[in-house]
Amino acid sequence: MNDDLKKIDCFGDICPVPVLKAEEAIKHLSAGQGFVLVTDHSCVVESVKEKYRKRNIKIDIKEVMNGVWEITFSKP
């Protein structure tokens, strides 16, 4: 994970809470900025893929350990 990026910890948060937190953070991004959302729920990964696949937000999803994902959002 890039230590320069803001981290949003969503451990234990179930859908749609992490997606709503991501949406709020995206509102404040300028071009070239990003953040990392950490989650332990696979439904969040699927929701994020579906919601942002056709938007102007770059998404990078990594399962950093079994059942824990870091989702990096960035605005080109």
C-alpha positions as CSV (number, residue, x, y, z in Angstrom):
1,M,0.0,0.0,0.0
2,N,1.2,3.5,-0.8
3,D,1.8,5.2,2.5
4,D,1.1,8.6,1.0
5,L,-2.5,7.7,0.4
6,K,-5.3,8.3,2.9
7,K,-6.5,5.0,4.4
8,I,-10.2,4.3,5.1
9,D,-10.5,1.4,7.5
10,C,-13.7,-0.5,6.9
11,F,-13.0,-3.7,9.0
12,G,-16.3,-5.1,10.2
13,D,-18.4,-2.7,8.1
14,I,-20.9,-4.5,5.9
15,C,-22.4,-3.3,2.6
16,P,-23.3,-0.7,1.7
17,V,-21.3,1.2,4.4
18,P,-17.8,0.9,2.8
19,V,-19.2,1.8,-0.6
20,L,-20.8,4.9,0.9
21,K,-17.6,5.8,2.6
22,A,-15.7,5.5,-0.7
23,E,-18.3,7.6,-2.5
24,E,-17.9,10.3,0.0
25,A,-14.1,10.3,-0.2
26,I,-14.3,10.3,-4.1
27,K,-16.3,13.6,-3.9
28,H,-13.2,15.2,-2.4
29,L,-10.6,13.9,-4.9
30,S,-8.8,16.1,-7.4
31,A,-7.0,14.8,-10.5
32,G,-4.0,12.7,-9.4
33,Q,-5.3,12.0,-5.9
34,G,-6.4,8.7,-4.4
35,F,-7.1,6.7,-1.3
36,V,-7.1,3.1,0.0
37,L,-10.1,1.4,1.4
38,V,-9.4,-1.7,3.6
39,T,-12.2,-4.2,3.9
40,D,-12.8,-7.7,5.2
41,H,-16.0,-8.4,3.3
42,S,-15.9,-9.8,-0.3
43,C,-19.3,-8.3,-1.1
44,V,-17.6,-4.8,-0.9
45,V,-15.1,-5.9,-3.6
46,E,-17.9,-7.0,-5.9
47,S,-20.0,-3.8,-5.2
48,V,-17.0,-1.6,-5.9
49,K,-16.3,-3.4,-9.2
50,E,-19.9,-3.0,-10.3
51,K,-20.3,0.6,-9.2
52,Y,-17.0,2.1,-10.6
53,R,-16.2,0.0,-13.7
54,K,-17.7,2.7,-16.0
55,R,-16.8,5.8,-14.1
56,N,-13.7,8.0,-14.3
57,I,-12.2,6.4,-11.2
58,K,-9.3,4.0,-11.4
59,I,-9.7,1.0,-9.1
60,D,-6.9,-1.5,-8.0
61,I,-8.0,-4.4,-5.8
62,K,-5.5,-6.5,-4.0
63,E,-6.3,-9.3,-1.5
64,V,-3.4,-8.6,0.9
65,M,-4.2,-11.6,3.1
66,N,-6.9,-14.2,3.2
67,G,-10.2,-12.3,3.5
68,V,-8.7,-8.8,3.6
69,W,-8.6,-6.5,0.6
70,E,-7.0,-3.1,-0.1
71,I,-8.9,-1.2,-2.8
72,T,-7.0,1.7,-4.1
73,F,-9.2,4.4,-5.7
74,S,-7.6,7.2,-7.8
75,K,-8.8,9.9,-10.1
76,P,-6.8,10.3,-13.3
